[in-house]
C-alpha cells in the first residue's frame, strides 16, 4: 500500500505542462521518493 495514495496523474499533467511551455522534464526515481525536474527556457521580455 502506498504511503500517499493517488490516481497517478501528477507526472502526465507535468508532462503536458512541460510540452505547453517548451520545457523539458526529467524523472530520477529513488527508493525514498522520486525527484522530478522541470526546466523551462527563458521567455523573451515583452516589447514596451
CHARMM internal coordinates of N, CA and C (Angstrom, degrees):
IC EDIT
DIST 1 N 1 CA 1.4572
DIST 1 CA 1 C 1.5279
ANGL 1 N 1 CA 1 C 109.01
DIST 1 C 2 N 1.3157
ANGL 1 CA 1 C 2 N 116.52
DIHE 1 N 1 CA 1 C 2 N 135.42
DIST 2 N 2 CA 1.4592
ANGL 1 C 2 N 2 CA 121.66
DIHE 1 CA 1 C 2 N 2 CA -179.21
DIST 2 CA 2 C 1.5199
ANGL 2 N 2 CA 2 C 110.94
DIHE 1 C 2 N 2 CA 2 C -72.10
DIST 2 C 3 N 1.3370
ANGL 2 CA 2 C 3 N 115.30
DIHE 2 N 2 CA 2 C 3 N 145.80
DIST 3 N 3 CA 1.4682
ANGL 2 C 3 N 3 CA 120.44
DIHE 2 CA 2 C 3 N 3 CA 177.76
DIST 3 CA 3 C 1.5242
ANGL 3 N 3 CA 3 C 110.73
DIHE 2 C 3 N 3 CA 3 C -66.55
DIST 3 C 4 N 1.3248
ANGL 3 CA 3 C 4 N 116.61
DIHE 3 N 3 CA 3 C 4 N -34.59
DIST 4 N 4 CA 1.4690
ANGL 3 C 4 N 4 CA 121.87
DIHE 3 CA 3 C 4 N 4 CA 179.24
DIST 4 CA 4 C 1.5251
ANGL 4 N 4 CA 4 C 107.79
DIHE 3 C 4 N 4 CA 4 C -130.40
DIST 4 C 5 N 1.3310
ANGL 4 CA 4 C 5 N 117.64
DIHE 4 N 4 CA 4 C 5 N 89.52
DIST 5 N 5 CA 1.4636
ANGL 4 C 5 N 5 CA 119.65
DIHE 4 CA 4 C 5 N 5 CA -177.08
DIST 5 CA 5 C 1.5256
ANGL 5 N 5 CA 5 C 111.83
DIHE 4 C 5 N 5 CA 5 C -65.43
DIST 5 C 6 N 1.2979
ANGL 5 CA 5 C 6 N 115.15
DIHE 5 N 5 CA 5 C 6 N 151.22
DIST 6 N 6 CA 1.4617
ANGL 5 C 6 N 6 CA 120.37
DIHE 5 CA 5 C 6 N 6 CA 178.64
DIST 6 CA 6 C 1.5078
ANGL 6 N 6 CA 6 C 109.53
DIHE 5 C 6 N 6 CA 6 C -163.14
DIST 6 C 7 N 1.2934
ANGL 6 CA 6 C 7 N 115.60
DIHE 6 N 6 CA 6 C 7 N -173.17
DIST 7 N 7 CA 1.4532
ANGL 6 C 7 N 7 CA 121.04
DIHE 6 CA 6 C 7 N 7 CA -178.84
DIST 7 CA 7 C 1.5247
ANGL 7 N 7 CA 7 C 112.36
DIHE 6 C 7 N 7 CA 7 C -96.57
DIST 7 C 8 N 1.3373
ANGL 7 CA 7 C 8 N 117.77
DIHE 7 N 7 CA 7 C 8 N -4.18
DIST 8 N 8 CA 1.4532
ANGL 7 C 8 N 8 CA 119.96
DIHE 7 CA 7 C 8 N 8 CA -179.85
DIST 8 CA 8 C 1.5178
ANGL 8 N 8 CA 8 C 113.64
DIHE 7 C 8 N 8 CA 8 C 74.04
DIST 8 C 9 N 1.3220
ANGL 8 CA 8 C 9 N 117.33
DIHE 8 N 8 CA 8 C 9 N 27.71
DIST 9 N 9 CA 1.4626
ANGL 8 C 9 N 9 CA 121.18
DIHE 8 CA 8 C 9 N 9 CA -177.22
DIST 9 CA 9 C 1.5222
ANGL 9 N 9 CA 9 C 113.64
DIHE 8 C 9 N 9 CA 9 C -94.98
DIST 9 C 10 N 1.3185
ANGL 9 CA 9 C 10 N 118.30
DIHE 9 N 9 CA 9 C 10 N -13.02
DIST 10 N 10 CA 1.4631
ANGL 9 C 10 N 10 CA 121.09
DIHE 9 CA 9 C 10 N 10 CA -173.73
DIST 10 CA 10 C 1.5123
ANGL 10 N 10 CA 10 C 114.07
DIHE 9 C 10 N 10 CA 10 C -59.38
DIST 10 C 11 N 1.3423
ANGL 10 CA 10 C 11 N 117.37
DIHE 10 N 10 CA 10 C 11 N -49.01
DIST 11 N 11 CA 1.4571
ANGL 10 C 11 N 11 CA 119.92
DIHE 10 CA 10 C 11 N 11 CA -177.65
DIST 11 CA 11 C 1.5295
ANGL 11 N 11 CA 11 C 112.26
DIHE 10 C 11 N 11 CA 11 C -67.66
DIST 11 C 12 N 1.3352
ANGL 11 CA 11 C 12 N 120.60
DIHE 11 N 11 CA 11 C 12 N -43.28
DIST 12 N 12 CA 1.4703
ANGL 11 C 12 N 12 CA 118.87
DIHE 11 CA 11 C 12 N 12 CA 175.48
DIST 12 CA 12 C 1.5319
ANGL 12 N 12 CA 12 C 113.05
DIHE 11 C 12 N 12 CA 12 C -60.81
DIST 12 C 13 N 1.3225
ANGL 12 CA 12 C 13 N 117.38
DIHE 12 N 12 CA 12 C 13 N -37.85
DIST 13 N 13 CA 1.4705
ANGL 12 C 13 N 13 CA 120.40
DIHE 12 CA 12 C 13 N 13 CA 177.84
DIST 13 CA 13 C 1.5214
ANGL 13 N 13 CA 13 C 109.80
DIHE 12 C 13 N 13 CA 13 C -66.33
DIST 13 C 14 N 1.3317
ANGL 13 CA 13 C 14 N 117.26
DIHE 13 N 13 CA 13 C 14 N -43.02
DIST 14 N 14 CA 1.4623
ANGL 13 C 14 N 14 CA 120.91
DIHE 13 CA 13 C 14 N 14 CA 177.76
DIST 14 CA 14 C 1.5280
ANGL 14 N 14 CA 14 C 110.51
DIHE 13 C 14 N 14 CA 14 C -62.13
DIST 14 C 15 N 1.3295
ANGL 14 CA 14 C 15 N 117.46
DIHE 14 N 14 CA 14 C 15 N -38.21
DIST 15 N 15 CA 1.4628
ANGL 14 C 15 N 15 CA 121.04
DIHE 14 CA 14 C 15 N 15 CA 177.82
DIST 15 CA 15 C 1.5206
ANGL 15 N 15 CA 15 C 112.16
DIHE 14 C 15 N 15 CA 15 C -63.90
DIST 15 C 16 N 1.3312
ANGL 15 CA 15 C 16 N 116.94
DIHE 15 N 15 CA 15 C 16 N -41.47
DIST 16 N 16 CA 1.4694
ANGL 15 C 16 N 16 CA 120.62
DIHE 15 CA 15 C 16 N 16 CA 177.11
DIST 16 CA 16 C 1.5273
ANGL 16 N 16 CA 16 C 110.79
DIHE 15 C 16 N 16 CA 16 C -65.06
DIST 16 C 17 N 1.3242
ANGL 16 CA 16 C 17 N 116.79
DIHE 16 N 16 CA 16 C 17 N -40.65
DIST 17 N 17 CA 1.4623
ANGL 16 C 17 N 17 CA 121.18
DIHE 16 CA 16 C 17 N 17 CA 177.73
DIST 17 CA 17 C 1.5248
ANGL 17 N 17 CA 17 C 110.36
DIHE 16 C 17 N 17 CA 17 C -62.94
DIST 17 C 18 N 1.3253
ANGL 17 CA 17 C 18 N 116.72
DIHE 17 N 17 CA 17 C 18 N -44.54
DIST 18 N 18 CA 1.4630
ANGL 17 C 18 N 18 CA 120.94
DIHE 17 CA 17 C 18 N 18 CA 178.79
DIST 18 CA 18 C 1.5264
ANGL 18 N 18 CA 18 C 110.46
DIHE 17 C 18 N 18 CA 18 C -59.39
DIST 18 C 19 N 1.3290
ANGL 18 CA 18 C 19 N 117.10
DIHE 18 N 18 CA 18 C 19 N -45.45
DIST 19 N 19 CA 1.4648
ANGL 18 C 19 N 19 CA 120.78
DIHE 18 CA 18 C 19 N 19 CA -179.82
DIST 19 CA 19 C 1.5283
ANGL 19 N 19 CA 19 C 111.08
DIHE 18 C 19 N 19 CA 19 C -62.19
DIST 19 C 20 N 1.3219
ANGL 19 CA 19 C 20 N 117.22
DIHE 19 N 19 CA 19 C 20 N -41.17
DIST 20 N 20 CA 1.4651
ANGL 19 C 20 N 20 CA 121.36
DIHE 19 CA 19 C 20 N 20 CA -179.47
DIST 20 CA 20 C 1.5226
ANGL 20 N 20 CA 20 C 111.88
DIHE 19 C 20 N 20 CA 20 C -65.27
DIST 20 C 21 N 1.3308
ANGL 20 CA 20 C 21 N 117.19
DIHE 20 N 20 CA 20 C 21 N -30.64
DIST 21 N 21 CA 1.4604
ANGL 20 C 21 N 21 CA 121.73
DIHE 20 CA 20 C 21 N 21 CA -177.85
DIST 21 CA 21 C 1.5232
ANGL 21 N 21 CA 21 C 112.84
DIHE 20 C 21 N 21 CA 21 C -94.31
DIST 21 C 22 N 1.3237
ANGL 21 CA 21 C 22 N 117.93
DIHE 21 N 21 CA 21 C 22 N -1.76
DIST 22 N 22 CA 1.4577
ANGL 21 C 22 N 22 CA 120.30
DIHE 21 CA 21 C 22 N 22 CA -175.29
DIST 22 CA 22 C 1.5102
ANGL 22 N 22 CA 22 C 111.07
DIHE 21 C 22 N 22 CA 22 C 69.99
DIST 22 C 23 N 1.3120
ANGL 22 CA 22 C 23 N 116.72
DIHE 22 N 22 CA 22 C 23 N 27.44
DIST 23 N 23 CA 1.4608
ANGL 22 C 23 N 23 CA 123.22
DIHE 22 CA 22 C 23 N 23 CA -176.16
DIST 23 CA 23 C 1.5211
ANGL 23 N 23 CA 23 C 110.45
DIHE 22 C 23 N 23 CA 23 C -98.63
DIST 23 C 24 N 1.3196
ANGL 23 CA 23 C 24 N 115.42
DIHE 23 N 23 CA 23 C 24 N 173.83
DIST 24 N 24 CA 1.4587
ANGL 23 C 24 N 24 CA 120.92
DIHE 23 CA 23 C 24 N 24 CA 173.73
DIST 24 CA 24 C 1.5179
ANGL 24 N 24 CA 24 C 108.13
DIHE 23 C 24 N 24 CA 24 C -118.55
DIST 24 C 25 N 1.3258
ANGL 24 CA 24 C 25 N 115.31
DIHE 24 N 24 CA 24 C 25 N 154.25
DIST 25 N 25 CA 1.4524
ANGL 24 C 25 N 25 CA 120.86
DIHE 24 CA 24 C 25 N 25 CA -179.92
DIST 25 CA 25 C 1.5224
ANGL 25 N 25 CA 25 C 107.84
DIHE 24 C 25 N 25 CA 25 C -131.37
DIST 25 C 26 N 1.3286
ANGL 25 CA 25 C 26 N 116.17
DIHE 25 N 25 CA 25 C 26 N 135.60
DIST 26 N 26 CA 1.4589
ANGL 25 C 26 N 26 CA 122.52
DIHE 25 CA 25 C 26 N 26 CA 178.76
DIST 26 CA 26 C 1.5178
ANGL 26 N 26 CA 26 C 108.57
DIHE 25 C 26 N 26 CA 26 C -124.89
DIST 26 C 27 N 1.3102
ANGL 26 CA 26 C 27 N 115.68
DIHE 26 N 26 CA 26 C 27 N 143.55
DIST 27 N 27 CA 1.4529
ANGL 26 C 27 N 27 CA 121.56
DIHE 26 CA 26 C 27 N 27 CA 178.03
DIST 27 CA 27 C 1.5139
ANGL 27 N 27 CA 27 C 108.38
DIHE 26 C 27 N 27 CA 27 C -122.18
DIST 27 C 28 N 1.3292
ANGL 27 CA 27 C 28 N 117.01
DIHE 27 N 27 CA 27 C 28 N 126.88
DIST 28 N 28 CA 1.4576
ANGL 27 C 28 N 28 CA 122.93
DIHE 27 CA 27 C 28 N 28 CA 176.20
DIST 28 CA 28 C 1.5226
ANGL 28 N 28 CA 28 C 108.04
DIHE 27 C 28 N 28 CA 28 C -121.78
DIST 28 C 29 N 1.3519
ANGL 28 CA 28 C 29 N 116.93
DIHE 28 N 28 CA 28 C 29 N 95.92
DIST 29 N 29 CA 1.4601
ANGL 28 C 29 N 29 CA 119.11
DIHE 28 CA 28 C 29 N 29 CA -179.17
DIST 29 CA 29 C 1.5251
ANGL 29 N 29 CA 29 C 111.48
DIHE 28 C 29 N 29 CA 29 C -70.32
DIST 29 C 30 N 1.3052
ANGL 29 CA 29 C 30 N 116.50
DIHE 29 N 29 CA 29 C 30 N 139.59
DIST 30 N 30 CA 1.4598
ANGL 29 C 30 N 30 CA 124.00
DIHE 29 CA 29 C 30 N 30 CA 178.00
DIST 30 CA 30 C 1.5179
ANGL 30 N 30 CA 30 C 108.19
DIHE 29 C 30 N 30 CA 30 C -134.62
DIST 30 C 31 N 1.3344
ANGL 30 CA 30 C 31 N 117.58
DIHE 30 N 30 CA 30 C 31 N 153.01
DIST 31 N 31 CA 1.4686
ANGL 30 C 31 N 31 CA 119.61
DIHE 30 CA 30 C 31 N 31 CA 179.33
DIST 31 CA 31 C 1.5306
ANGL 31 N 31 CA 31 C 113.63
DIHE 30 C 31 N 31 CA 31 C -57.43
DIST 31 C 32 N 1.3259
ANGL 31 CA 31 C 32 N 118.19
DIHE 31 N 31 CA 31 C 32 N -34.76
DIST 32 N 32 CA 1.4580
ANGL 31 C 32 N 32 CA 121.61
DIHE 31 CA 31 C 32 N 32 CA -178.53
DIST 32 CA 32 C 1.5181
ANGL 32 N 32 CA 32 C 114.06
DIHE 31 C 32 N 32 CA 32 C -86.80
DIST 32 C 33 N 1.3198
ANGL 32 CA 32 C 33 N 117.89
DIHE 32 N 32 CA 32 C 33 N -5.12
DIST 33 N 33 CA 1.4612
ANGL 32 C 33 N 33 CA 122.16
DIHE 32 CA 32 C 33 N 33 CA -177.45
DIST 33 CA 33 C 1.5111
ANGL 33 N 33 CA 33 C 109.60
DIHE 32 C 33 N 33 CA 33 C 144.01
DIST 33 C 34 N 1.2867
ANGL 33 CA 33 C 34 N 116.99
DIHE 33 N 33 CA 33 C 34 N 149.95
DIST 34 N 34 CA 1.4615
ANGL 33 C 34 N 34 CA 121.59
DIHE 33 CA 33 C 34 N 34 CA -176.47
DIST 34 CA 34 C 1.5213
ANGL 34 N 34 CA 34 C 111.39
DIHE 33 C 34 N 34 CA 34 C -84.77
DIST 34 C 35 N 1.3288
ANGL 34 CA 34 C 35 N 114.98
DIHE 34 N 34 CA 34 C 35 N 153.98
DIST 35 N 35 CA 1.4592
ANGL 34 C 35 N 35 CA 122.05
DIHE 34 CA 34 C 35 N 35 CA 174.79
DIST 35 CA 35 C 1.5253
ANGL 35 N 35 CA 35 C 106.94
DIHE 34 C 35 N 35 CA 35 C -112.50
DIST 35 C 36 N 1.3125
ANGL 35 CA 35 C 36 N 116.56
DIHE 35 N 35 CA 35 C 36 N 125.03
DIST 36 N 36 CA 1.4566
ANGL 35 C 36 N 36 CA 121.82
DIHE 35 CA 35 C 36 N 36 CA 179.71
DIST 36 CA 36 C 1.5197
ANGL 36 N 36 CA 36 C 107.83
DIHE 35 C 36 N 36 CA 36 C -116.14
DIST 36 C 37 N 1.3409
ANGL 36 CA 36 C 37 N 115.78
DIHE 36 N 36 CA 36 C 37 N 126.90
DIST 37 N 37 CA 1.4638
ANGL 36 C 37 N 37 CA 120.96
DIHE 36 CA 36 C 37 N 37 CA -179.27
DIST 37 CA 37 C 1.5223
ANGL 37 N 37 CA 37 C 109.11
DIHE 36 C 37 N 37 CA 37 C -115.57
DIST 37 C 38 N 1.3140
ANGL 37 CA 37 C 38 N 116.05
DIHE 37 N 37 CA 37 C 38 N 125.31
DIST 38 N 38 CA 1.4613
ANGL 37 C 38 N 38 CA 123.35
DIHE 37 CA 37 C 38 N 38 CA 176.73
DIST 38 CA 38 C 1.5208
ANGL 38 N 38 CA 38 C 106.95
DIHE 37 C 38 N 38 CA 38 C -110.50
DIST 38 C 39 N 1.3290
ANGL 38 CA 38 C 39 N 117.06
DIHE 38 N 38 CA 38 C 39 N 117.48
DIST 39 N 39 CA 1.4558
ANGL 38 C 39 N 39 CA 121.96
DIHE 38 CA 38 C 39 N 39 CA -179.33
DIST 39 CA 39 C 1.5227
ANGL 39 N 39 CA 39 C 108.36
DIHE 38 C 39 N 39 CA 39 C -109.68
DIST 39 C 40 N 1.3282
ANGL 39 CA 39 C 40 N 115.60
DIHE 39 N 39 CA 39 C 40 N 114.98
DIST 40 N 40 CA 1.4640
ANGL 39 C 40 N 40 CA 122.21
DIHE 39 CA 39 C 40 N 40 CA -177.38
DIST 40 CA 40 C 1.5237
ANGL 40 N 40 CA 40 C 108.54
DIHE 39 C 40 N 40 CA 40 C -105.38
DIST 40 C 41 N 1.3477
ANGL 40 CA 40 C 41 N 117.91
DIHE 40 N 40 CA 40 C 41 N 126.93
DIST 41 N 41 CA 1.4558
ANGL 40 C 41 N 41 CA 119.35
DIHE 40 CA 40 C 41 N 41 CA 178.71
DIST 41 CA 41 C 1.5265
ANGL 41 N 41 CA 41 C 110.77
DIHE 40 C 41 N 41 CA 41 C -68.41
DIST 41 C 42 N 1.3345
ANGL 41 CA 41 C 42 N 116.93
DIHE 41 N 41 CA 41 C 42 N 151.79
DIST 42 N 42 CA 1.4690
ANGL 41 C 42 N 42 CA 118.99
DIHE 41 CA 41 C 42 N 42 CA 178.21
DIST 42 CA 42 C 1.5225
ANGL 42 N 42 CA 42 C 110.62
DIHE 41 C 42 N 42 CA 42 C -62.89
DIST 42 C 43 N 1.3027
ANGL 42 CA 42 C 43 N 115.27
DIHE 42 N 42 CA 42 C 43 N 144.71
DIST 43 N 43 CA 1.4594
ANGL 42 C 43 N 43 CA 121.89
DIHE 42 CA 42 C 43 N 43 CA 179.09
DIST 43 CA 43 C 1.5253
ANGL 43 N 43 CA 43 C 108.79
DIHE 42 C 43 N 43 CA 43 C -99.42
DIST 43 C 44 N 1.3333
ANGL 43 CA 43 C 44 N 117.86
DIHE 43 N 43 CA 43 C 44 N 144.97
DIST 44 N 44 CA 1.4669
ANGL 43 C 44 N 44 CA 119.72
DIHE 43 CA 43 C 44 N 44 CA 178.72
DIST 44 CA 44 C 1.5269
ANGL 44 N 44 CA 44 C 110.97
DIHE 43 C 44 N 44 CA 44 C -66.09
DIST 44 C 45 N 1.3137
ANGL 44 CA 44 C 45 N 114.90
DIHE 44 N 44 CA 44 C 45 N 149.88
DIST 45 N 45 CA 1.4633
ANGL 44 C 45 N 45 CA 120.85
DIHE 44 CA 44 C 45 N 45 CA 176.29
DIST 45 CA 45 C 1.5250
ANGL 45 N 45 CA 45 C 108.95
DIHE 44 C 45 N 45 CA 45 C -67.92
DIST 45 C 46 N 1.3260
ANGL 45 CA 45 C 46 N 118.00
DIHE 45 N 45 CA 45 C 46 N 138.49
DIST 46 N 46 CA 1.4700
ANGL 45 C 46 N 46 CA 119.18
DIHE 45 CA 45 C 46 N 46 CA 176.63
DIST 46 CA 46 C 1.5293
ANGL 46 N 46 CA 46 C 110.69
DIHE 45 C 46 N 46 CA 46 C -66.80
DIST 46 C 47 N 1.3195
ANGL 46 CA 46 C 47 N 116.19
DIHE 46 N 46 CA 46 C 47 N 146.24
DIST 47 N 47 CA 1.4649
ANGL 46 C 47 N 47 CA 120.76
DIHE 46 CA 46 C 47 N 47 CA 178.53
DIST 47 CA 47 C 1.5233
ANGL 47 N 47 CA 47 C 109.67
DIHE 46 C 47 N 47 CA 47 C -67.36
DIST 47 C 48 N 1.3273
ANGL 47 CA 47 C 48 N 115.32
DIHE 47 N 47 CA 47 C 48 N 140.53
DIST 48 N 48 CA 1.4682
ANGL 47 C 48 N 48 CA 119.88
DIHE 47 CA 47 C 48 N 48 CA -178.53
DIST 48 CA 48 C 1.4960
ANGL 48 N 48 CA 48 C 111.95
DIHE 47 C 48 N 48 CA 48 C -81.24
END
COOR INIT
IC SEED 1 N 1 CA 1 C
IC BUILD
